[in-house]
């Protein structure tokens, strides 16, 4: 019985799609992305383009796995040798992807990546054995478009045998070009632009749509911390300041937590080492958590997350202790630069007191202030 020319391609694509949930079940803190794409085969003799779908499972470490399949949009006929069905190229791949920058939950921007994997492809008419095993490698880059949507392009070099390109009598690698759109739908999908309270929608803000931590959901200890911090709104920013006459960022958090019986070390970098570690993700922080920000590769600012997409802090760019809304254009700077979060409560003051004693108070390098846009 003669098989349909589409039977094997469709089966291969289905196998790739079914493989992704198996990987998803064994992964933690993952981002699931769906990517429709078009592949082009330069010099393919009329075989391109091919339409396909990829499923990518990525974590927080810059490593991802991807399953994809594609099939030609039309049959190609080689010199009229096949009069009826012709040749319909198809392919399926399983790749390991290494992201060369901030990924899945980090800063949104140009994200280059490299990959390598194994696959199967074909292009023979149905009455012949169509499948050919292969391995491939390549590189590409994705660019954020809007919300949780990216566009990407990549180039793949495919070997038709399981050999190195430098092996004796190895066939020449064939090149494929792929362009497409990626939609992040997993639990750690790339953060989406949040609607601003003044009606705008600033691009690049990392607060996910629908994520909010109202003060009413804060723990009793967090409410006490935030209530204490609010008493000092309007106190001027003073570099090196640790009293209500003037605060710098870490002097402010140190003073506020001291009022709750928790002694924090002096600088934001030191404060990033005490308490319980919280993932550096706005979806996981809770009211009362300390959040730290970096610039030029080092932590240099700290604030208290107050819930409702707001932080309260002593800010050099704002000139005083104040609230900043992370869904505004000014707040975008803080949303983009958050790199650490710590959970400290009066209930753990004994531990924190012991830790704080390990930090010398003399000769410390004080925080230099934030560089957010002026309010």
N, C-alpha and C positions, 0 to 999 in steps of 0.2 A: 504494500500500500504506500503510495507516494505522500510524503509529508508536505504540509504547507510551508512555503519559504519563510513565513513569519513564526512558525511554531518554536524553533530553537531560540531566536532572539527574545521572544516574549517570555519563554521559560527562564532564560538567563536573567532578564531584568527582574522578574518576579523573585528569583532566588536572592538577588542582591537586596531587594526591598525587605524580604522576610528575615534576612540576616541581621539587620540593624536592631530590632527589638531584643535579640539575644545579647548583643553587646550592651545595650542600654540597661538591661537588667543587672549587669555586673558592675556598672559604673556608678560613681558617686559624684555629686556636685557637677552634673553634666549639662551641656548645652546641645540640644538636638536641632539640626538645621536641615532644611529641605531646599534643594537647589535644582530647578529646571535649567537646562543648558543646551547649547548648540555646539557640536564639534565639527571642525573643518579638517579635511585631510588634504593638505597641499600635494598636488600631483597625484591625486587619487583616481584619476580617470573618470571623473563624473560621479564619484561615489559620495561626495559630500553635498550638502551638510547632513549631519546625523543629529537627531533630537534625543535627549536623554534626561534622566533624573538621578540625582545623587542625594544620599542621606549621610550626614556627617555627625559624629558623636564626639564632642570635645569636652575636655575637663578644664581645670584651672591651671594646669602645668605647662600649657603651650603645646600639648600633644593631642592629636585627634585621630580617629579612624573614620574611614569613608568607604561606602559601597555605592557603586554607580553602574548604570547600564544605559546604552543608547542603541538606536537603530536608524538606518538611513530613511529619509523621508520619501525616497522613491527608488524603484529598481534601476539598476544600470545594466546595459546590454553590451557585452564585449564583442564587437565586430559581428554582431548578428548570430553568434554561435548558439545562443540560447533564445529560441524564438518566442517562448511563452513567458516564463516567469522571470528570466534574467537573474541578476545577482543583486541581493539586498544586503549590504554590509551591516554588521552589528558588532557590539562589544560589551563586555562587562568587566569591572575591575574592583578590587579590594585594595585600598591604599592606606598606608600609615603616613600621617601628615605632621610636619613639625612647623609650628607657627613661630616666625622670627620676630616677635614683638609682643606687645600687650595683647592679650586675647580674651575672648569670652568673659566679659565682665570687667575688662580693663578699659583704658582710654580708647575712644573710638578714633580711628585714623587709618592711614594706609597700612595694611598688614601684609607683608610679604610672607611666603611660605614655600617649603620644599616638600616633596613627597616621593614615595617609592611604593611599588606594590606588584601584585600578581593579577592576572586576568585571563580571559579567554575572548577570542574574537573570531569572526568568520566573514565570509563573503562569497562562498561557493553556492551554486545552485542546489536545490533541495535534494537532488538525487545523489549527491556526493557527501562525504563526511565533511561537515562545515566547520567544526570547532578546531581552533588552534590555541594551544597554551602559550602564554607569553609573560614577560615581566616588563615593567616600565618605570620610568623615573621622570621627574620634571620639577618645574617651579612656577609660581604664580603670585598674584597679589589680589587682595580684596579692598574695596573702598566703601565706607558707609554711604548709603544713599539717603535713607530717611527711617527714623524709628529703628525697628529691628530688621531692616532690609539692607543688604549689601549687594554690590555688583562685583564680579570678579572676572579675571582672565588668567589663563595659564597655558603653558606649553608642555607637552608630554613627548618623550622619546620612547618608542616601544621596540623591544627586541622580540623577534619571533621565536627565539629559542631560549632555554634557560642557561645562557652563557653570558660572560662579560663581553662588552663591546670590543675589548682588546684581545679576545681569544682568537686562536688560529681559525681561519675560515669562518669567522662569525659574520652573519649577515648584517648589512647596514641597518641602523635603527631608522624606523619611520617616524615622522613627526606628525603630531596632532595639535591643533589649536582649539581651545575650549573657552567660551564666554557664556556667562549666565548670571542669574540673580539668586541670592541666598536669602531665605526667610528663616530667622531664628525663632524657634517655638519651644525650646526646652526650658527646664527649670532655672537654668542659668543663662538664658538668652541674653544677647547683648542688651545693655540697658537702653531704654527708650527715652525719647525726649518727653519730659513731663509738661503738661499745660501750666503756664504761669498764671499766677493769681491776678495779674493785671491784664489778662486776655491774650498775651502773647504766647509763643511757643518756641523758645530759644533752642537752636540746634545744638546738639552735643551734650546737653544736660544728662547726667547719668542716673537721675531718679526715675525708676520705672513707673509707667502709667499705672495708676491705681494703688501705688504703694504709699501708705501714710501711717504714721504712728502717733495718734492723738494723745495728748497729755493724759486723758482719762484712762488710757491703757497702761500707763507707767506704773512701776512698782512703787510701794510707799517710800522706799529709800530714794528712788529716782525722783519722785515728786519733791522730796525734801531738798535734794541737790539742786534741782531746777528752780525751786522757790527761793533758795538762798542766792543762786546766781542772779536771779531777776532783781534782787535788791540793789545790785550794783550797776544796773543799766545806766549808761551816761557817764560813768567814771572814766576820765580821760586815759588814753593809751600812753604808757610811759615805759620806754625801754628799760628793762631791769626792774620794773616796779612790782612790788609784792604786797601792797597795802591799798586801801580805798583812796589814798591820795593819788594813785596811778598804778595801773597794772600793765604788764606785758602778758602775752597769751598764757604761758605756763605759770606765771606768777598768779594769774587769775584763777586757773583751775586748782592750783595748789592751795590757795586761800579758801576757795569755796568748799573743797573737800575737807580741809582742816576744820571747818565749821561743823562738819558731820563726824568728826573724830577720826578722819582718815588722813594720814600724813603722806603726801606724794613727794617724790623727788623733784628737783628744781626745774629741769628743762623738758621740753616736749619729747626729745629723744630718750631721756631717762624714763619719762612717764609711759612711753610706749613699751616698757619692759615689765611693768607691774600689773597686777590684777589678772583676770582671765582673758585670754586671747579671743577676739571675735573676728570672723572673716571680714576682710576689707571689702565689704559689699553693702551698699545702702539698703538692701533688702533684709539684712541680718542685724543691723544695729538697732538698738532700742533706746528709749529715752533714758538719760542719765549716763550713757556710755561716753567715754572719751574717744574722740576721733582725731587722727593725726594726718597732717598734710605734708607733702614733700615738694621741693623745688630744687632743680639742679642735682637730683640724685640723693638728697638727704632730707630727713624730717626736720622741719623748722617751724611748725605751727600746730597748735592743739586747740580744740574746741569741745564743748559739751553738746551732744545731740539732744534736742529738746522735744522731738516728735513733730509730726505734721510737716516734715520736710524742712525743718528749721534747725539752726545751730545757734548757740549763744556763746560769745567769746569776746576776748579783748583783742581787737584787730587794729593793726597799725594802718592799714589802708582805709579803715572806717573811722579811725581816730578815737575810738572809745569802746567801752563794753556795749554790745548791741546784739540784737538778733539779726541773722541773715537768712533769707529764704533761698533754699537751694534751687528753686524753680525760676529764679530771676536771672538776668544776664550777669549780674555781679556774682550771684550764687553759683553760676556755672563754673567759675574758677575753683571754688572749693569742692564742688561735685567731681570735677575732673582730677583733682590732685589728692584726694583722700587715699592713703595707702595703708593705714593701720587703724585698728579700733581695739579698745580695752574696756572690760567691764569691771569696775571697782565699786564696792559697796561698803557701807559702815560695818556690815556683818563680817567683813574680811579684814577689818582694820589691823588686827594683830599681825597678820601676814604682811600687810603693806607697811606697817611700821618697821618690821624687821628688814624688809627689802629696802626701804628708804634709807636705813642707817648705812647701807653699803655704798651710798652715793655721797661723795665728798661735796661739801657746799662751797669750798674755796677753790677758785681757779676754774670753775665750770665755764664753758662757752655758752653764753645766753642766746636765746632764740633771736633771730634777726628780723622777725616780722613777716607778714604775708604780703604778697604782691598782687592781690585781687584788684579788679577795677574799682575806682573810687565810687562810693554810693552817690 
